[in-house]
Amino acid sequence: MGSTVCQAVSEADDVELVAAVDPYHAGIDIHQLGISGTGLEISGRRDAFIAAGVQVAIDFTELDAARDNLTWLAEQGIHAVVGTTGFSATDIAELTALFSQAPCNAVIAPNFAIGAILLMRFAELAAPFFETAEIIELHHDAKIDAPSGTAMMTAERMAAASSAWAADPTTTYVLEGARGGEGAGGIRVHSVRLRGMVAHEEVLLGTAGQTLSIRHDSYDRTSFMPGVLLAVRQVMSRPGLTLGLDAMLDL
């Protein structure tokens, strides 16, 4: 994901790639990773952001690293755009407090694909008209958290839009876990991890005599880049911590 983000920033006309940090590729010129633009050596330390005068840092790491990075960025006054998932409610509360006092802002989004943001909105709109719903999220086999942040947020938004969900009829489990995990509102969430996939989600809603299926598929990491660049362009004008891209899309 890091190289795709660097490529997108490098190709954009209104932003400039001035630093890249990755301890596993430190010392490598970004051209060696197939990234076009001005030659830039990858640093192994985030202090490179300070030396380069970075205004906005983009974080696609893992949860523990992202927590630490956000604290450090807030201390340095560097705006943050974060695509790392798995933050708990406690994490969000602490980060909200942190960035309410920091001289910079942050955007955390579980998904930067515009289509995925629309899927969540459509599911939220449909929720009051159905009594049953389930969510299936499918990702590549290197994703370590389950369910995905997008699936969890989808369930939360659907549950907030309607409280009239029918009870799960299951009383006997032939295989434990067969009904997936219970998300907000009792909505069942199922996670699939398969090699060859990138990021996919389907919301199934049902009521008497009909069903509705809403699905989004990201086949390549480039699908996230318009959303990442949107957040980069807007984070400086959005005080504190912003969750998701909805407000930036006027949804």
N, C-alpha and C positions, 0 to 999 in steps of 0.2 A: 504493500500500500504506500509506503514511503516514497518509492521511486515514482509511482503514478502521481502522487501529490506534487512532488518536485517538478515533474514534467508539466503538469497543468499550470502551476504557478509560473514556471519559466516561459510558457507559451502565452500567458495572459498579457494584454497590453498595458493594463493599469496597475499591476503589482510586479514586484521584483523579487526573485529568489536570491537572497544574500547569504544564507547559511543553511547547512544541513547537518544534523547530528544523528549518529548511529554508531554506538560502540563496536558493533560487529563489522562495520565497514570503514572504520576510521582510517584516514590517510588515502582513501581511494578517490580519484577524480570522478565526478558524477557522470562524465562521458563514458566511463567504463561500465556504467549501469544502463547505458543507452539513453541518458537524459540529454536533451539538446540544450542549447543556450551557452552562456558564458561559462568557461571552465571554473569549477568550484570543488575544493577538496572537502570531503566529509570529515567532520570532527567527531571525536569520541566523547567530548565534554560539552555540556549545554552552556558553559561560559562563552562559547563561540557566538551565542546569540547577543551577548552584551557587546563583545568586540565588534560585531557587524552592525550594531545599532538596529537590531530587529524590532519592529513595531508589533507584529502579530506572529505568534508561534502556532504551528499546527501539530497536534499530538495524536498519533495513531500508534499507541504502544500497548501495554497491558495494564490491568487495573492498578496494581501497586505502584508501578512506575508513574502512571498518570496522576495518581493522588499526590505523589511527591513533586512531580513536575508542576502541577497547578499551584501548589503552595509556593514553590520557588519562583514561578512566573509572577505570581501576585506580589511577592516581595520585591521583585525587580521592576514592576510596573509594565510588564509586557502582556499585551492582550493575548488571549488563548482561544483557539478553536479546537475542540476535542471530539474525536470520533471513537475513542475507547469506550467500551460498554461494560456493564456490570456494576455501576455505581449504586449503592444502597440508598434508602431514604435518609439515613443518617449522614452519608457522604454528601448528598445534595444539600441537606440542611447546613452542614458545616461549610461547604463551598459557597453557598448563598451568603452566609454571614461573612466569610472571608472576602468575597468580591464586593460586598456592600461597603467595605471599608478600604479596599485596595484602590490604588490610582490607575486601575485598568479594569477591563471587562473580560467576560468569558462566555463562550457559546459551547454547550455540550449537546450533541445530537446523537441519538442511537442509530440514526440512519440519515445519510446525506443525499440519497436518491430522491429526486423530486416525486417520482412515481410512488415510492413507498410512503411519502408524506401524504399524498393524495389518497392512497389506500386507507390509511388510518382515519382520515377525515370522512371518506365515504362510509367506512364501517361504523363510525360514530353516528353519522346521519341515519344509517339504516337500522341501528340497534333498537330504537323504540317500536319498530314495526314487526319485530320477531321475538319469539320466546326462548329460542335455543340458538346457541352459537358455539363454534369451536374454531381454534386457530392452529394452523399447521405452519411451522417455520422450517425452512430447509437451508442448510449452509454447507460450506466446504468442510472437509474432515480435519482441518487444522484449527477450527474455532473451539476454544476451550470452555466457554460458558454456555449454559443452556437453562432456560430458553433465552432467545436473543432479546436484547433491549427493546427492539422494535416490537416484538410479539408481546412483551410485558406492557409496553406503553399502549399498544392497540387494545389489549384487554382492559386496561385501566380506563381508557377513554370510552370504550363501549359500556363498561359498568357504570360510569358516571352519567352516561346518556340515558340509561334505563335500568330500573331495579326489578323489572318483571321477568326474571329469567327462571325457566322451569328447573326443577331439581333434577340432578343426575339419577336416572333410574337404575343404575348398576348396583347390584347387591352381592354378586359373586364374581371374583376375579380368578380366571383360569391362569392368568399370568399377571403377577403384580406389576403395576405401572402401565397396564395396557390402555388405560383411559387418559394417560398423560398427566400433566401437573395441573393443579387447580389454581387458576389465576384470579384476578379481581372479579367479583360478582359470581364466582363459581364457574367462570368460563374456562373450559379445558384447553390447555396449550400443549401441543405435541412438537417435539424437536427431532429433526432428521439431520444426520451428518453423513454426507456422501462425497467421495472424491469426484471431482469434475464439476461440482456446483460452486456458485459464488454466494449469492444471497437471494432468497426467495421466501415469499409469504403468501398464504391463502387464508382468507376468512370465509367460513361457511356459516350461513344463517338460515334457520328454518322456522316455518310456521305452518299452519294447516294448509295442506295442498300445494305448497311451494317452497322452494329454496332459492337462496341467492349466494353466488360465489364471487368473491372479489379477490383478485390475485395480482401480485406484482413480481416480476423477475428481473434481477440484475445479472446479466450474463458476463459482465466484465467490470473491473474496478473503475473504469472510466465513467461508469454511470453515476458515481458518487461525486465526481469533480465539479459539475456545475453548482451543486449544493455547497461544497467546500468553499469554492470561490465566492459564492453569495455570502456565506458567513464571514469570510475574511474581509469582504468589502463593508460589511455592516457592523461587525463586532465593536468597533471603536465608538459607534453612535448609540449603542444599546447598553445603558448603565447596568452594572452588577452582573448577575448570572442569568443567561437566557437558556432555557431548555427547549430543544427542538427548533425546526426551521419554520414552523407554522406562522409565527408572527411576521417573519420576513416575506412570506408568500401571501400575506393578508388572508389567511384561512381562519 
